[in-house]
Amino acid sequence: MIAIDMPGKAALTIEHLVLDVNGTIARDGTLLPGVTERLSMLQQHLTVHLVTADTYGKQADIDAALGLQATIITHGTTEKGAFVLGLGADHVAVIGNGANDTAMFNAAALRIAVLGPEGMATTLLAAADVLVRDVNDGLDLLLNPLRLTATLRR
């Protein structure tokens, strides 16, 4: 669990991290540098979930590298949103970059959008709490929650 003090609103207690894969933690089906190490650290505090359409057909390799089992999404944004709701959305942080991440962003307690190597769908920006330039920056926010406190202070 990660507690995040939110001056001006209720504190967050995050128990789950849901990550989009392609465009967020991977590029062209290959994990981005630094992701494995950060997720390993976060797994000491959170349950990490991967959700993906497996566009590049390489999810088995990513799962093996991270020691996780992704949920393969076939119905896009609605399915991702339902996944977050099923975890108890009030305790879920999400990180993503695509239009099909919108419903999970709308459901989650904390939403981090990534403007990474594949870009970011503009529809996601309106649903995000924070925009980062790189997924590692987003993961670092969770590893150092006072950064979120400073950024989201009202």
C-alpha positions, 0 to 999 in steps of 0.5 A, spaced: 500 500 500 502 507 498 499 512 502 498 519 498 497 525 502 492 530 497 492 537 500 485 540 499 482 533 498 482 526 501 488 522 502 489 516 497 490 509 499 493 505 493 493 498 493 493 496 486 497 499 480 494 497 473 498 499 467 497 499 459 503 495 456 504 498 449 506 505 448 506 505 456 511 500 459 513 497 452 515 500 445 513 495 439 512 490 444 519 490 448 519 493 455 522 500 456 529 501 459 528 502 467 521 499 467 523 492 470 527 495 476 521 500 478 516 495 477 520 490 482 520 496 487 513 497 487 511 490 487 513 490 494 508 495 496 502 494 490 499 489 486 501 490 479 497 488 473 498 489 466 492 490 461 494 489 454 491 488 447 498 485 445 498 488 439 505 486 437 504 478 440 510 479 445 506 479 451 508 472 453 516 475 453 514 481 457 510 477 462 516 472 463 521 478 464 516 481 469 514 475 473 507 477 471 501 475 468 497 480 463 490 480 462 489 480 455 483 485 453 479 484 446 474 489 447 478 495 448 476 501 453 470 498 456 474 492 458 479 496 461 474 500 465 471 494 468 477 491 470 479 497 474 472 497 477 473 490 479 479 491 483 476 497 487 477 503 483 478 507 490 484 504 491 487 503 484 492 507 480 493 507 473 498 509 468 497 509 460 497 513 454 492 510 449 485 512 447 483 505 450 485 507 457 480 512 457 475 508 461 480 505 466 482 512 467 475 515 469 474 509 474 481 509 477 483 514 484 489 516 481 491 517 473 497 518 470 498 519 463 504 518 459 506 522 453 512 517 451 515 514 444 508 512 441 505 519 443 498 519 447 491 520 445 488 527 447 482 524 449 486 521 455 489 528 457 482 530 460 481 524 464 488 524 467 491 527 474 498 528 472 502 527 465 509 525 465 514 525 459 516 518 460 513 512 464 519 511 469 517 518 471 510 516 472 513 510 476 517 514 480 511 518 482 509 512 486 515 510 489 516 517 491 509 519 493 511 526 496 512 528 489 505 527 487 503 531 493 507 537 491 504 536 484 497 535 486 496 540 491 490 545 491 
